[in-house]
Amino acid sequence: MNGIVRYFQESRQELSRVTWPNRQQVLEGTQVVLFFIIAMSLLIFIYDSAFAFLIRSVVPR
């Protein structure tokens, strides 16, 4: 039981030493992630459409 209490005490001490991002940094990071997700989604959509077109033109129905 003493080990569990010690673990949580040390975890709390470690979390107090963390430099947490401010609101502006969180918003900027969120914008970067959303931009990346949108860009990758568009890229995958373009590749998927191109391959689907190629497959449809090669394989008869």
C-alpha positions in Angstrom: 0.0 0.0 0.0 2.9 2.3 0.8 4.2 1.9 -2.8 0.9 3.0 -4.3 0.8 6.2 -2.2 4.4 6.9 -2.9 3.8 6.5 -6.7 0.9 9.0 -6.6 2.9 11.5 -4.6 5.8 11.3 -7.0 3.5 11.6 -9.9 1.9 14.7 -8.5 5.4 16.2 -7.9 6.4 15.4 -11.5 3.2 17.0 -12.9 4.0 20.2 -10.9 7.3 20.5 -12.7 5.7 20.2 -16.2 5.6 23.4 -18.3 2.1 23.4 -19.5 1.2 25.3 -22.8 -0.8 28.5 -22.5 -4.1 29.0 -24.3 -2.5 30.6 -27.4 -0.1 27.6 -27.8 -2.9 25.1 -27.6 -4.9 27.0 -30.2 -2.0 27.2 -32.6 -1.3 23.5 -32.2 -4.9 22.7 -32.8 -4.9 24.7 -35.9 -1.8 23.0 -37.2 -3.4 19.6 -36.5 -6.7 20.5 -38.2 -4.9 21.9 -41.3 -2.8 18.7 -41.5 -5.9 16.5 -41.2 -7.7 18.4 -43.9 -4.7 18.4 -46.2 -4.1 14.7 -45.8 -7.8 14.0 -46.3 -7.8 15.9 -49.6 -4.6 14.1 -50.7 -6.1 10.7 -50.0 -9.3 11.7 -51.8 -7.4 12.7 -54.9 -5.3 9.5 -54.9 -8.4 7.4 -54.3 -10.3 9.1 -57.2 -7.3 8.7 -59.5 -6.8 5.0 -58.8 -10.6 4.4 -59.0 -10.6 6.1 -62.4 -7.6 4.0 -63.6 -9.1 0.8 -62.4 -12.4 1.5 -64.0 -10.7 2.3 -67.3 -8.6 -0.9 -67.2 -11.1 -3.4 -65.8 -14.3 -3.9 -67.9 -17.6 -4.1 -66.1 
